[in-house]
Amino acid sequence: MKGFYEITPKEQGHFRIGSKMGVFMDLFVGKEHALLFDTGYGFGNLKEEVRSLTNLPLYIVNSHGHVDHTCGNFQFEETVYIHEQDMEMCRVHTGEQMRKGAVANARNMKDEHLGVFGDILPNDFQEEQYLKGGAGNLAPVKEGDSFDLGGVTLTVYEMKGHTPGSIGLLWEEEKTLMVGDAMNPFLWLFMPEALTLDDYRRTLVKIWSMNFSYFYMSHSLEREKKETMVDYMETARDLDYEQGVSFDSPLAAGLDARICTRKGYGVQDMGKPGFASIVISKGHF
Ligand SMILES: [Zn+2]
């Protein structure tokens, strides 16, 4: 099991926990409590990793209900907080069918962007137990709820768009915002559960008005400056579906999803500074 997750210490009291699936979780450790933001796919023993860093009582919060953020919930007996609007979707995404798909992907990874190929499951992965894992002990959170860990205060903000119940956590002391998938250089708005482009635009305006200096996203390791948001805001403002490039993925089958890149950038520029895009289908205008 050791080695499945990679832990990167960030600011004092903050660790990023990454895995080969390219999704990051965040552990915050205060004086009295700890908080885990997202649980990833949960293929490895995440609980053991968390407990190697802290023995404090643990809050668990899901940024949204998607499979790659919630399937590790089952490893914990603690309450898992999630926005009410994503609760039902979380139950579907942590159900047996979605887990089977996730396991199949992990056995046959072909991700050129991540540089990951082949079977990435840990040697002692217990498939039966995993498939029956379920959603965990879900309870609702809403905007304004706050988690006081003792010197680390994390406040919930609603950031709908990518999903109806996407939330972020503002780390008040560090003026650092955790946005999950709510904001991203490769923002997915094409799935049926996503809201409209206008909803996403309103969320960007709301986030811009908030008092923070840095943010972290779920699918990249490094901290971004608030100003980076301008790339995403311009992309959302100028989006032209007709100019978009077809998004070729089994996840988008039949949805006519297109990758709409920021003006002056193409899909080949993905990963370059300044690149931003939104993957969107017709039902989201
Ligand atoms: Zn997502």
Residues whose N, C-alpha, C, O or C-beta is under 5 A from the ligand:
A	BS01	ZN	H66 D181
